[in-house]
Amino acid sequence: MSFVHSELASGRWQTLTFAGQMANIGSEVERTIKWRGRDEGISRRAAERGLELLWLTIDDPRNKTRLKELTRLYEALADYFWFENSFSSTDDLWRRYFGAFTWAARVAQRQ
């Protein structure tokens, strides 16, 4: 499999904290939302990168206890961006969900 984030896929991703991983995924989700309706190419590529990072998070052995949440998150994001949005997600919901991880990652960096 070819990764856009090849450096991260080669092991660097696993050096980040869980909050750091999720904050980075959130950045791509935010980018997807921002560009949706303005430039579908940029939006689609950001969504693909976000799901790639989420897959790396799922594959991280430290996250074994979080697999249920992470795989459901993968399903919900794919549903929101490409399918019928059967989970009734909103832009605001995703911003709040990932915003908590961004906050936690920033707090951890200061310590």
N, CA, C and O of each residue as an XYZ file, in Angstrom:
444
protein
N       0.841     -1.178      0.000
C       0.000      0.000      0.000
C       0.885      1.240      0.000
O       1.886      1.303      0.714
N       0.515      2.196     -0.787
C       1.263      3.448     -0.870
C       0.603      4.495      0.020
O      -0.595      4.753     -0.096
N       1.389      5.093      0.903
C       0.875      6.087      1.831
C       1.270      7.493      1.396
O       2.390      7.719      0.938
N       0.345      8.433      1.540
C       0.676      9.842      1.335
C       1.635     10.268      2.436
O       2.603     10.987      2.186
N       1.361      9.823      3.646
C       2.191     10.138      4.811
C       3.216      9.019      5.001
O       3.195      8.331      6.021
N       4.105      8.833      4.036
C       5.038      7.697      4.074
C       5.981      7.751      5.275
O       6.301      6.711      5.850
N       6.428      8.936      5.660
C       7.317      9.061      6.816
C       6.589      8.650      8.098
O       7.155      7.969      8.953
N       5.345      9.066      8.219
C       4.560      8.690      9.392
C       4.272      7.196      9.385
O       4.331      6.543     10.426
N       3.961      6.653      8.207
C       3.646      5.232      8.091
C       4.847      4.354      8.421
O       4.681      3.207      8.838
N       6.041      4.876      8.239
C       7.245      4.079      8.500
C       7.599      4.010      9.983
O       8.642      3.460     10.336
N       6.770      4.545     10.843
C       6.991      4.397     12.279
C       6.903      5.674     13.084
O       6.713      5.618     14.299
N       7.033      6.810     12.455
C       7.002      8.074     13.195
C       5.645      8.323     13.838
O       5.566      8.939     14.901
N       4.580      7.849     13.203
C       3.226      8.052     13.740
C       3.110      7.448     15.135
O       2.419      7.997     15.993
N       3.773      6.338     15.362
C       3.686      5.654     16.643
C       4.472      6.355     17.752
O       4.407      5.943     18.910
N       5.206      7.400     17.409
C       5.893      8.172     18.448
C       4.988      9.254     19.023
O       5.296      9.835     20.064
N       3.867      9.528     18.345
C       2.935     10.539     18.831
C       2.031      9.951     19.906
O       1.770      8.748     19.924
N       1.556     10.816     20.801
C       0.568     10.375     21.779
C      -0.747     10.120     21.061
O      -0.932     10.543     19.919
N      -1.658      9.427     21.731
C      -2.977      9.194     21.140
C      -3.665     10.525     20.844
O      -4.257     10.697     19.779
N      -3.589     11.460     21.780
C      -4.198     12.778     21.560
C      -3.557     13.472     20.367
O      -4.252     14.116     19.580
N      -2.258     13.352     20.225
C      -1.557     13.940     19.088
C      -1.989     13.317     17.775
O      -2.184     14.017     16.782
N      -2.139     11.999     17.770
C      -2.618     11.318     16.566
C      -4.015     11.823     16.186
O      -4.276     12.170     15.034
N      -4.892     11.855     17.170
C      -6.276     12.272     16.898
C      -6.348     13.742     16.490
O      -7.170     14.103     15.648
N      -5.515     14.584     17.061
C      -5.487     16.002     16.685
C      -5.059     16.158     15.227
O      -5.608     16.992     14.506
N      -4.092     15.368     14.794
C      -3.650     15.418     13.400
C      -4.748     14.934     12.453
O      -4.936     15.506     11.379
N      -5.463     13.900     12.839
C      -6.605     13.443     12.040
C      -7.634     14.561     11.967
O      -8.198     14.832     10.907
N      -7.870     15.205     13.101
C      -8.825     16.315     13.151
C      -8.443     17.460     12.237
O      -9.318     18.121     11.678
N      -7.157     17.705     12.077
C      -6.709     18.755     11.157
C      -7.131     18.446      9.729
O      -7.567     19.335      8.998
N      -6.999     17.187      9.335
C      -7.413     16.797      7.986
C      -8.937     16.840      7.841
O      -9.454     17.216      6.789
N      -9.642     16.459      8.890
C     -11.110     16.538      8.853
C     -11.541     17.994      8.732
O     -12.435     18.316      7.949
N     -10.917     18.867      9.497
C     -11.229     20.298      9.421
C     -10.952     20.830      8.019
O     -11.745     21.606      7.485
N      -9.850     20.427      7.425
C      -9.510     20.843      6.064
C     -10.569     20.333      5.067
O     -10.965     21.052      4.150
N     -11.012     19.105      5.259
C     -12.056     18.527      4.409
C     -13.319     19.368      4.467
O     -13.905     19.697      3.436
N     -13.732     19.712      5.676
C     -14.949     20.504      5.873
C     -14.783     21.890      5.248
O     -15.683     22.386      4.570
N     -13.634     22.503      5.482
C     -13.381     23.851      4.981
C     -13.490     23.929      3.461
O     -14.039     24.893      2.928
N     -12.975     22.926      2.764
C     -12.918     22.981      1.309
C     -14.129     22.357      0.619
O     -14.304     22.518     -0.589
N     -14.961     21.649      1.373
C     -16.149     21.048      0.760
C     -17.034     22.154      0.193
O     -17.337     23.129      0.880
N     -17.437     22.000     -1.037
C     -18.262     23.014     -1.688
C     -17.457     24.116     -2.351
O     -17.994     24.864     -3.168
N     -16.180     24.231     -2.018
C     -15.320     25.259     -2.623
C     -14.357     24.646     -3.627
O     -14.202     25.149     -4.739
N     -13.710     23.555     -3.227
C     -12.801     22.840     -4.119
C     -12.873     21.368     -3.727
O     -12.219     20.930     -2.781
N     -13.667     20.625     -4.459
C     -13.926     19.230     -4.109
C     -12.665     18.373     -4.167
O     -12.554     17.400     -3.421
N     -11.715     18.712     -5.035
C     -10.466     17.956     -5.109
C      -9.664     18.076     -3.824
O      -9.201     17.076     -3.276
N      -9.501     19.303     -3.348
C      -8.768     19.531     -2.094
C      -9.498     18.843     -0.942
O      -8.873     18.207     -0.094
N     -10.819     18.976     -0.921
C     -11.618     18.375      0.143
C     -11.487     16.857      0.140
O     -11.290     16.254      1.195
N     -11.591     16.243     -1.012
C     -11.503     14.782     -1.118
C     -10.129     14.283     -0.681
O     -10.029     13.304      0.059
N      -9.069     14.953     -1.135
C      -7.717     14.527     -0.761
C      -7.477     14.673      0.746
O      -6.808     13.832      1.347
N      -8.014     15.727      1.358
C      -7.879     15.896      2.808
C      -8.622     14.778      3.545
O      -8.129     14.254      4.543
N      -9.796     14.420      3.054
C     -10.550     13.318      3.674
C      -9.781     12.009      3.557
O      -9.725     11.230      4.509
N      -9.195     11.769      2.401
C      -8.400     10.557      2.212
C      -7.195     10.533      3.146
O      -6.871      9.492      3.718
N      -6.531     11.677      3.302
C      -5.381     11.746      4.222
C      -5.835     11.506      5.661
O      -5.160     10.814      6.423
N      -6.979     12.079      6.027
C      -7.502     11.882      7.377
C      -7.785     10.420      7.664
O      -7.451      9.916      8.737
N      -8.405      9.730      6.700
C      -8.683      8.313      6.892
C      -7.397      7.489      6.901
O      -7.312      6.477      7.596
N      -6.400      7.921      6.132
C      -5.107      7.242      6.162
C      -4.482      7.359      7.552
O      -3.979      6.375      8.093
N      -4.512      8.556      8.124
C      -3.968      8.745      9.472
C      -4.768      7.947     10.498
O      -4.201      7.388     11.437
N      -6.074      7.898     10.315
C      -6.899      7.105     11.220
C      -6.535      5.628     11.105
O      -6.498      4.918     12.110
N      -6.266      5.165      9.889
C      -5.851      3.776      9.717
C      -4.522      3.514     10.432
O      -4.353      2.462     11.049
N      -3.586      4.452     10.356
C      -2.318      4.299     11.078
C      -2.556      4.252     12.586
O      -1.854      3.538     13.302
N      -3.534      5.004     13.065
C      -3.881      5.007     14.490
C      -4.484      3.664     14.884
O      -4.165      3.119     15.941
N      -5.351      3.135     14.035
C      -5.944      1.818     14.287
C      -4.851      0.754     14.323
O      -4.914     -0.180     15.123
N      -3.860      0.894     13.464
C      -2.778     -0.086     13.352
C      -1.736      0.035     14.472
O      -0.914     -0.865     14.640
N      -1.757      1.115     15.227
C      -0.803      1.331     16.319
C      -1.126      0.353     17.460
O      -2.227      0.398     18.009
N      -0.188     -0.524     17.823
C      -0.448     -1.522     18.868
C      -0.852     -0.913     20.215
O      -1.525     -1.570     21.009
N      -0.454      0.319     20.478
C      -0.810      0.960     21.751
C      -2.305      1.259     21.833
O      -2.824      1.514     22.920
N      -2.995      1.232     20.707
C      -4.412      1.600     20.678
C      -5.351      0.400     20.614
O      -6.516      0.544     20.241
N      -4.858     -0.769     20.970
C      -5.677     -1.987     20.904
C      -6.970     -1.865     21.708
O      -8.011     -2.370     21.288
N      -6.911     -1.197     22.863
C      -8.117     -1.072     23.694
C      -9.114     -0.074     23.121
O     -10.241      0.019     23.607
N      -8.721      0.665     22.104
C      -9.578      1.676     21.502
C     -10.106      1.265     20.124
O     -10.700      2.084     19.423
N      -9.897      0.022     19.736
C     -10.234     -0.399     18.377
C     -11.711     -0.213     18.046
O     -12.044      0.180     16.928
N     -12.592     -0.486     18.989
C     -14.024     -0.346     18.716
C     -14.364      1.106     18.368
O     -15.058      1.365     17.384
N     -13.877      2.050     19.175
C     -14.135      3.468     18.904
C     -13.487      3.903     17.588
O     -14.109      4.604     16.791
N     -12.258      3.494     17.365
C     -11.536      3.936     16.181
C     -12.145      3.383     14.891
O     -12.242      4.097     13.893
N     -12.548      2.127     14.911
C     -13.147      1.565     13.692
C     -14.532      2.148     13.447
O     -14.927      2.335     12.296
N     -15.268      2.436     14.502
C     -16.565      3.104     14.324
C     -16.352      4.523     13.803
O     -17.118      5.000     12.966
N     -15.317      5.193     14.295
C     -14.977      6.529     13.812
C     -14.660      6.488     12.321
O     -15.111      7.350     11.567
N     -13.895      5.503     11.897
C     -13.565      5.340     10.477
C     -14.844      5.202      9.659
O     -15.014      5.851      8.627
N     -15.731      4.348     10.140
C     -17.011      4.123      9.464
C     -17.840      5.408      9.402
O     -18.401      5.737      8.357
N     -17.915      6.123     10.508
C     -18.731      7.339     10.565
C     -18.168      8.454      9.679
O     -18.925      9.171      9.024
N     -16.845      8.598      9.659
C     -16.240      9.625      8.800
C     -16.446      9.296      7.321
O     -16.801     10.173      6.533
N     -16.227      8.053      6.949
C     -16.436      7.661      5.552
C     -17.898      7.872      5.166
O     -18.194      8.360      4.076
N     -18.799      7.505      6.057
C     -20.230      7.694      5.803
C     -20.556      9.174      5.634
O     -21.339      9.542      4.758
N     -19.968     10.011      6.456
C     -20.248     11.443      6.404
C     -19.729     12.091      5.120
O     -20.418     12.899      4.498
N     -18.524     11.733      4.739
C     -17.911     12.388      3.587
C     -18.285     11.775      2.242
O     -18.261     12.478      1.232
N     -18.632     10.479      2.193
C     -18.867      9.852      0.890
C     -20.217      9.172      0.722
O     -20.607      8.877     -0.407
N     -20.938      8.915      1.794
C     -22.153      8.123      1.657
C     -23.383      8.896      2.145
O     -23.444     10.113      1.968
N     -24.353      8.226      2.748
C     -25.646      8.845      3.073
C     -25.696      9.591      4.404
O     -26.738     10.150      4.748
N     -24.605      9.615      5.158
C     -24.582     10.230      6.488
C     -25.644      9.594      7.379
O     -26.445     10.293      8.001
N     -25.643      8.280      7.436
C     -26.645      7.546      8.218
C     -26.477      7.749      9.728
O     -27.378      7.408     10.495
N     -25.346      8.296     10.163
C     -25.142      8.588     11.578
C     -25.588     10.009     11.933
O     -25.507     10.420     13.091
N     -26.058     10.753     10.935
C     -26.532     12.144     11.121
C     -25.444     13.038     11.697
O     -25.721     13.869     12.562
N     -24.220     12.881     11.232
C     -23.112     13.719     11.683
C     -23.247     15.127     11.108
O     -23.932     15.349     10.111
N     -22.575     16.066     11.764
C     -22.547     17.454     11.287
C     -21.116     17.969     11.359
O     -20.266     17.401     12.044
N     -20.872     19.053     10.639
C     -19.549     19.689     10.720
C     -19.231     20.050     12.160
O     -18.117     19.818     12.630
N     -20.203     20.616     12.863
C     -19.983     21.037     14.246
C     -19.651     19.851     15.149
O     -18.788     19.963     16.020
N     -20.316     18.733     14.955
C     -20.037     17.538     15.753
C     -18.584     17.125     15.585
O     -17.901     16.834     16.567
N     -18.104     17.096     14.331
C     -16.720     16.687     14.089
C     -15.729     17.694     14.662
O     -14.680     17.313     15.182
N     -16.057     18.967     14.565
C     -15.166     19.991     15.135
C     -15.055     19.838     16.650
O     -13.965     19.954     17.208
N     -16.170     19.580     17.309
C     -16.145     19.401     18.765
C     -15.420     18.117     19.160
O     -14.641     18.115     20.112
N     -15.668     17.036     18.444
C     -15.031     15.754     18.748
C     -13.514     15.870     18.658
O     -12.800     15.511     19.594
N     -13.031     16.369     17.534
C     -11.580     16.457     17.354
C     -10.985     17.631     18.124
O      -9.803     17.595     18.467
N     -11.758     18.657     18.401
C     -11.275     19.802     19.170
C     -10.811     19.397     20.553
O      -9.852     19.962     21.078
N     -11.479     18.426     21.146
C     -11.077     17.949     22.473
C      -9.680     17.325     22.427
O      -8.883     17.511     23.346
N      -9.392     16.594     21.370
C      -8.066     15.984     21.232
C      -6.995     17.037     20.959
O      -5.874     16.932     21.456
N      -7.341     18.044     20.172
C      -6.396     19.131     19.893
C      -6.038     19.840     21.194
O      -4.870     20.134     21.448
N      -7.043     20.112     22.009
C      -6.817     20.757     23.304
C      -5.924     19.874     24.176
O      -4.962     20.363     24.770
N      -6.234     18.573     24.259
C      -5.452     17.655     25.101
C      -4.007     17.557     24.617
O      -3.085     17.500     25.430
N      -3.806     17.537     23.318
C      -2.444     17.444     22.776
C      -1.657     18.713     23.099
O      -0.472     18.638     23.425
N      -2.293     19.858     23.013
C      -1.609     21.121     23.346
C      -1.249     21.185     24.816
O      -0.149     21.608     25.171
N      -2.174     20.767     25.679
C      -1.902     20.765     27.114
C      -0.724     19.850     27.423
O       0.146     20.205     28.219
N      -0.690     18.689     26.805
C       0.390     17.721     27.044
C       1.738     18.273     26.572
O       2.766     17.997     27.191
N       1.747     19.041     25.494
C       2.996     19.611     24.990
C       3.580     20.640     25.952
O       4.798     20.789     26.045
N       2.722     21.339     26.654
C       3.195     22.377     27.590
C       3.820     21.792     28.838
O       4.581     22.467     29.531
N       3.506     20.552     29.128
C       3.985     19.947     30.383
C       5.337     19.332     30.228
O       5.879     18.784     31.187
